[in-house]
Every structure is written in C-alpha cells, then in structure tokens.
Amino acid sequence: RAALFAANAPVALAIARHLRARFGAAWQEKAALLSIDDPEWAELIGITTIRQPTYEIGYKAVEFVHERIDGAVGDVRVALLPGELIARASTAS
C-alpha cells in the first residue's frame, strides 16, 4: 500500500479525488493519505489529518511582532506548538 502526504487540505482533496477516480470507493485500501490541516470535510471522507493549533500560531506570531515593534533584537525566535493527529480510515490497517 502506498503512503501519500499532503501539505494542506486543498492538496489532500485533489489527491483523494484522483484516488477515488482511479480506484473507486475503496481507494483507501490502495493508498494511505495524511494531510496537514483538519477541514470539516476530512471526516466525511475519512482522511487522516494533523490538526494545527491555528489560534496559538497566530497569537504567537503577533506576540513576536509586538516584541520587534517594542525594540527587541536578537536571533530568530522559534515556537514549537503541538499538533494533534486525527486518525481516520485513510491510514487504518
């Protein structure tokens, strides 16, 4: 079984459509699909996703910008924020 990774939801949808056109409704038996982002439609077609903490990402970005506006200098800052794996049919055994 092939494993495919989609960098975002629109790419995942395009891949799923292609797989369904080629292999039919049972495409998940032929290929595993994992996508970043967790759109509502992913649950409907069983795509495994990694849900990103989008609010926290935005909050942290604004925090970093405010620090620079306030005169902070220094190396590039990195913030590691955990995602959440939402396992669905597209990666089931």
N, C-alpha and C positions, 0 to 999 in steps of 0.2 A: 504494500500500500504506500503510495506517495504521500509526502507531507508538504504542505504549502503554507507559507506565512504571508499575510497581507499587512502592509504597513498602516493601513487605515480602512475605515468602513466602506467607502466607495470602491476601493480595490477589492475588498473581500466580496462585495456584492457582485462585481463583474466576474470574479473567479467562480463564485457559486453558480451564477447563471450559465457560464461556459460549461462547467462540470455537469450541471443538470441537462443541458442541451446534448452533451456528448454521451453521458452515461445514464440519463433518466433519473427518476425519483430516488433511486438507491445509490446516488453518486458518492455518498459518504462511506460506502463500502470500498470504493476505489481510491479515495483520497481523503486525508485528514486536512482540515483547514483551521488555522488560528489567525485571529485578527486583533490588532490594537484598536481600541475604542469599543464601546458596547452600545451600539444603537438599539432601539427597541425592536426593530425587525430581526435582529440576530437571533433572538429567542424563537421567533416564529419558524425559522428555517434551520435552527439547531447549530449555528456557528459558534464554536468556542472562541471566547474573546478575553482580552485583558482590559479590564475597566481601569481607566486612568483617573486619578484624583484631580479632575479638572479645576474645581474650585480652589483647591490648595495650590495647584500650579500657578493659577492666575494671581492668587493672593501673594505668593512668594515672589513672583515676578515684579509686582507692584512694590512690594517691600524693598527689593533690591534697587529698583529705580529711585525710590524715595531716598534711600541711603546715598546714592550718587548725587542726587539733586542737593542733598544736605552737605555735600562736600566730601563724602567718604572716598578714599583712594585705596588702591591695593590690587591684589591679584583677583582674577576671575573667581566669583563665588559659585559654588555648586550646591544644589539642594537635591537630596535623594528622597523621593517621595514614593511610598509603596503603591503598586497597582494591585488589582485583585483578579485572580484567574477565575473565569466563569466557564467551567467545563460543561460542554453540551455534546450533542450527538456527533458533531463533525470530528471529534477526536476520541470517541468511545472505541473500545477494543472491538 
